[in-house]
Amino acid sequence: MKLSESDIEKAGLLHDIGKVFQRANRIKKSHAAIGEEILHPYISQERREILHAVAYHHQADLEKVELPADDISYIIYEADNLAAASDRRLSIEYEAKGEEKGVRFVPTVPLHNVFNVFSSETQGSFTAYPLRGIGEKAAMPYPINIADIQAPSAVYQNMARELIQTFTGRSPEIMTVNELLQTMAATMIYIPSSTNTAEVPDVSLYDHQKLTAAFAACLWHVFNERGIGDYKSYCFGNKVKSMRKAPVYLMVSGDMSGIQKFIYTIPSKGALKSLRGRSLYLDVLLEHIIDELLDACQVSRSCLLYSGGGHFYALLPNTRRTISILNQAQSNLNEWFLRHYGNRLYLALAYESCSATDFSKDGNGAGSVFHKVSQKLGKAKLCRYTTEQLQQMFNPHSRYNHLPDASRECAICHMSSTHLRPYGADDEGDEACDVCNGLFRLGQKALKKNIFYISTVSSPDAVPLPGLEREFYLEVIDESELTQREIPRRLYIKNELTLGQQVATTLWVGDYTILDDNGNPVEFAQIAKESGGSHDAKGIERIGILRADVDNLGAAFIAGLPAAYDTLSRKAALSRLLSVFFKRYINDVLKGTVAPGETEFTLFANEKKETRTVHVIYSGGDDMFLAGTWDDIIETAIDLRHAFARFTNDKLTFSAGIGFFNPSFPISQMAQRTGELEDYAKDNPGKNSVTLFGQVVEYGRQCENHRTARYTWDDFEQKVCKEKLRFLESHLSFPGENNTVKIEAGKGVLYRLLSLLRRADEKGRINVARFAYVLARMEPQKQDTRRQPCYQQIRVQLYDWYQSDKDRQELITAIELLIYHMRDKERTMKL
């Protein structure tokens, strides 16, 4: 029986499965032999070549067995070598007797953190991951000190049992490739591919097998197009060297532009459902486009190296068919975007031909390939449309500029439509088109349902998706609705590993949300009232908006790995890890699960909260947009900063802008102004910074501009919060405290101090005297001996901070935070 492309990928995904069972039971024979034994009951005679590939993917085994020249074992053998990015034949050949030959395999070696070898210019701890599956319900694991961790056989035994149970229920032969990928992900992401102590075990067994499947699929397609049936010669014989130098592969990159504008162009009323729906839609849209391309190229998600944040990378076969599909896809997809969304969304595609040598130590490394395709992608963004599309865009009577009803315009997307309905659930508010209403309902339903159903059938609740040849539609449903529907094009399951014939993949989503008693997301006006921890607590009613993304990620991704470690496996692992942080770890942090050794940050010493009043609006491959109470947003930002530092061994940083807004201020303006604060933070030398305040905005009122506060994260946390803010809290007593040791001070005193601090540079020594006068007015009566020591500390310390520009700005921010904390909710103020 002639094997299919999916059989080739399955063989690649299964070739090292014996390692799990070998380490579980300490079996003294090769993992290849063990793997064949384990899989034998689940693979039919018609597909015995899959078993061959598992049993004979090592040089020594291939030399001992007589196989036809067109047996896929030769392809898997070569793909395995390419995925490993080095020739490990000697260590593999003597695996069962490794120690006798000077090669030592230690089965309890854990998966090392790939950030150990990342960015040699910065120092970090040497860490590894505990052995576990990614589908486990417990919080996501942080890497810990390498000396404190091992991979015990008992955990391997649990994983081995899970694999047997899964294969017994649904054999790998009848699984789709994507189902098998889900199975591999559930068990092998935190298992090291190699436990050879002479190597760095920082590539997981999942990543290695997935990349092996990708190389194998590409080789198989190229051989088919060129009419090559002698796999042995090209993968194991005298033509191997020439084949490795041939441009057999395409590194493909895609980038979606217009994401920010698409998400944030909404009214503030019902904003959270609207934002959630648009954010989820873009996530599904990108994954759906990727799957359409992969399906058209007759490969699976094994070939997808990374997706997230509107970007993706894939390794595809360099065939005429693939190139034709990619060229046509860019035109077709952007034609669809122009018809549905004008020029607000755009997908750029680029590809670079490359050889196996290009990825290896004998070439320029994987970073060089990524750099070349990134340059081409940049050019594609500058030349967005075909000549015909440009002509149609400037033709007022074209299909792009057709006005169904010039008098009726959607209040959200501002496109003409004859079908307008009240937006969301508001019968008296703005009217919106079917798509914008569909996106609103998408966000509403996704709070309780987790299946993204894609089909060719439209419905009142569906939103459109593009295809390479036809249009598709997206709905959110639950499992009970599946039986009532036609067979879908594909399914995406939110935040849950699930097998199924039509399941494309799990869609991991940062979706932490604060819900009210009716199960609806708490809207902005209600969030603002929760500052300070509750309705009854003091604290100004302001929404805090956090926008952040990773510093210098593009450069770090291309050049962050030293040449010796610049392999495609590590590139794929780095990309996946970053995406996992922003899609999974962020939920844990907001639930209160912080990195080992850390504690939740508290802005004010006297304030303890049970939960964070924060919504994840968007969290992608390397950036995030959060909304919550102004104080919880600050605390969350610092918690995430600590978590990210632990996660990346302090090798990567992110910068953020934090803005405070009246809840009725337009969300698009919140996003824009906080984005400007984020840009200002990134302009700080060294980045790794946070900017906050700037212009504090009240909707419909004039506001005072004041100096924007920009700090490194360390300075903000240690100097502003833990030094100056804590000093003010511990030395000043405010109405209602009844403290007999601290100095009594109302908001009026803080305002006077703040005003003089802000104008310190205006009139030189005059303001120094005024500042000293205000401090003197705070002195208690001489006979009040209990407060005198506290006053002396205040007088000396504040005057000392006044003399330094840096300390003075930090003190300004601390006082501003304290004033926000003291405000009564029923009143408003201008800052």
Secondary structure by P-SEA (a helix, b strand, c coil): ccccaaaaaaaaaccccaaaaaaaccccccaaaaaaaaaccccccccaaaaaaaacccaaaaaacccccccaaaaaaaaaaaaacccaaaaaaaccccccccbbbbccccccccccccccccccccccccccccccccccccccccccccccaaaaaaaaaaaaaaaaacccccccaaaaaaaaaaccccccccccccccccccaaaaaaaaaaaaaaaaaaaaaaccccccccccccaaaaaaacccccbbbbbbcaaaaaaccccccaaaaaaaaaaaaaaaaaaaaaaaaaaaaccccccccccccccbbbbbbbcaaaaaaaaaaaaaaaaaaaacccccbbbbbbbbbbcccccccccccaaaaaaaaaaaaaaaaaacccaaaaaaaacccccccccccccccccccccccccccccccccccbbbcaaaaaaaaaaaaacccccccccccccccbbbbbcccbbbbbbbbccccccccccccbbbbccccccccccccccccccccccccccccccaaaaaaaccccccccccbbbbbbbbbbcaaaaaaacccccccccaaaaaaaaaaaaaaaccaaaaaaaccccccccccccccccccccccccccccccccccccccaaaaaaaaaaaaaaaaaaacccbbbbbbbbbbcccccaaaaaaaaaaaaaaaaacccccccccccccccccbbbbbcbbbbbccccccccccccaaaaaaacccccccccccbbbbcaaaaaaaaaaaaacccccaaaaaaaaaaaaaaccccccccaaaaaaaaaaaaaaaaacaaaaaaaaaaaaaaaaaaccccccccc
